[in-house]
Amino acid sequence: MNLPDAKMKEEAWEFVAPPCPYFGTCGGCQLQHVSYASQLKWKHQRLVECLAGIVEPSLVETPIASPQIWNYRRRIQIHATPQGQPGFYGSGSAKVIPVSECKIAHEAINESLNEVEQRFHEIMERRQHSSRLGFELTVFPGTPVEIQALSEDRYFLQSNPGANELLHEHLQRHFLALAPKRVLELFAGAGNFTLGLSQGAMEWTAVESDPSAVAKGKELSLNLKKPVRWVEEKAHRYLKNRKGGGFDLVLLDPPRSGAKLCMPSLVKMQVPMVLYLSCAPEALATDLKILKNGGYQVTKVQAFDFFPHTTHLETLVLLRQVGPGTI
Ligand SMILES: C[S@@+](CC[C@H](N)C(=O)[O-])C[C@H]1O[C@@H](n2cnc3c(N)ncnc32)[C@H](O)[C@@H]1O
C-alpha cells in the first residue's frame, strides 16, 4: 500500500507539518507528515489489504493507539557517520544521516547522544579499520542509558513499554477467556509474555533460539517462581522433534520473516487455539493462509501501534481449530 501522499485527495488523509527536521532524509519515520489519526487509519487499511482473501475485513479491528506517540522508544540503534557523529541510516540508503535529536526516542537516549559521539571519536582514534560503527542504546528504569556495541550479545526487547503494557492487558483477557492449561510459546524472547501470563497450575513450555534470551528468561522465571520449561532451540526444529505434545494453546511471536517453517508442524499438531503475534503483516498473511487451509479459523484480529510515525504494526490474531485441513 502506498504511503499517504498530498496528491491522494480522495483518501482524505489529514496532512500536518512533520515536527522532525530530518523527516524525509532519515529512514526512521515515514508517516510524520500525516496526523496520528490518519496514521492509524492508514495502518488499518494496510492490514485489511494484506489479509484480503484470508480474513473478513469486518474482523480486523482499528489498531490500538500507542499511549505515547513521541519519545516512546526505549531502545534504538545509532550509527556513526564517517566523521563520528551519531545518526541513523537515510531513507532507502546505507548512508548515515547525522542527528542531534530523535523525536521518537526516549528523552534519556537523546540526552546520551553527546556521550555516544565522544565514544565514537575515541574508538575511531584507536581503530585501524573502517568497518561500520554503531551502538544500541537501551533505557532501563532507574539506571543510566545502556550503551552496547552492536556486536555484543543483546536479547530482544519490546521497544515501546506503554504499548507493550496494553498488549499484555489484551493477552491477559484472552488467557482468562480461553483458560488454557498447557501452553506452548514459540519465539519467547526473554519471557516478556511468559512471565506475565504463566500462572500456578499451567504447564508452560517456552521455546527460543537466542541463548542470551533463554538465560535471562530462566533467571527471571526462577526469581518470580514461575515453573516454566525453557527450551533453547529453533522453533521449527522443536516442533519437528518434539515428543508428545498435548498443548491446548500455542502463542507465537516470530521475527519479521514470520514462522513459515513452523506452519506444517502446527497444522499437524491441531492445537485447539493459536494466538499469533506478528510484526510484519505480509509474513502474517502467508502464515495465516497455511493455517486456514490447515483447518483453522481466524476469530479476531487486533493490531497495536508500537511504532507511531513509522509504517510498522504489531498484530495479534486469535485462531481456533474448526476442522481437519491440508498442509
Ligand atoms: C519478535 S521477538 C519476540 C520475543 C518475545 N515474545 C518478546 O515479546 O520479547 C522474536 C524472538 O524470536 C527469536 N527467534 C528468532 N528466530 C527464531 C527461531 N527460528 N526459533 C526460535 N526463536 C527464534 C528471537 O531471538 C527473538 O527473541
PDBQT file of the ligand as one rigid body, heavy atoms in Angstrom, charges set to zero:
ROOT
HETATM    1  C1  LIG A 401       9.728 -10.585  17.931  1.00  0.00    +0.000 C 
HETATM    2  S1  LIG A 401      10.808 -11.315  19.081  1.00  0.00    +0.000 S 
HETATM    3  C2  LIG A 401       9.669 -11.739  20.347  1.00  0.00    +0.000 C 
HETATM    4  C3  LIG A 401      10.231 -12.049  21.693  1.00  0.00    +0.000 C 
HETATM    5  C4  LIG A 401       9.254 -12.003  22.852  1.00  0.00    +0.000 C 
HETATM    6  N1  LIG A 401       7.977 -12.596  22.529  1.00  0.00    +0.000 N 
HETATM    7  C5  LIG A 401       9.077 -10.593  23.366  1.00  0.00    +0.000 C 
HETATM    8  O1  LIG A 401       7.962 -10.060  23.273  1.00  0.00    +0.000 OA
HETATM    9  O2  LIG A 401      10.048 -10.033  23.890  1.00  0.00    +0.000 OA
HETATM   10  C6  LIG A 401      11.219 -12.807  18.286  1.00  0.00    +0.000 C 
HETATM   11  C7  LIG A 401      12.113 -13.716  19.072  1.00  0.00    +0.000 C 
HETATM   12  O3  LIG A 401      12.299 -14.918  18.299  1.00  0.00    +0.000 OA
HETATM   13  C8  LIG A 401      13.640 -15.354  18.439  1.00  0.00    +0.000 C 
HETATM   14  N2  LIG A 401      13.894 -16.190  17.260  1.00  0.00    +0.000 N 
HETATM   15  C9  LIG A 401      14.272 -15.812  16.012  1.00  0.00    +0.000 A 
HETATM   16  N3  LIG A 401      14.318 -16.872  15.201  1.00  0.00    +0.000 NA
HETATM   17  C10 LIG A 401      13.942 -17.963  15.947  1.00  0.00    +0.000 A 
HETATM   18  C11 LIG A 401      13.770 -19.338  15.664  1.00  0.00    +0.000 A 
HETATM   19  N4  LIG A 401      13.983 -19.832  14.443  1.00  0.00    +0.000 N 
HETATM   20  N5  LIG A 401      13.373 -20.156  16.658  1.00  0.00    +0.000 NA
HETATM   21  C12 LIG A 401      13.148 -19.680  17.910  1.00  0.00    +0.000 A 
HETATM   22  N6  LIG A 401      13.296 -18.380  18.238  1.00  0.00    +0.000 NA
HETATM   23  C13 LIG A 401      13.684 -17.536  17.273  1.00  0.00    +0.000 A 
HETATM   24  C14 LIG A 401      14.452 -14.085  18.552  1.00  0.00    +0.000 C 
HETATM   25  O4  LIG A 401      15.676 -14.328  19.197  1.00  0.00    +0.000 OA
HETATM   26  C15 LIG A 401      13.509 -13.191  19.370  1.00  0.00    +0.000 C 
HETATM   27  O5  LIG A 401      13.764 -13.345  20.744  1.00  0.00    +0.000 OA
ENDROOT
TORSDOF 0
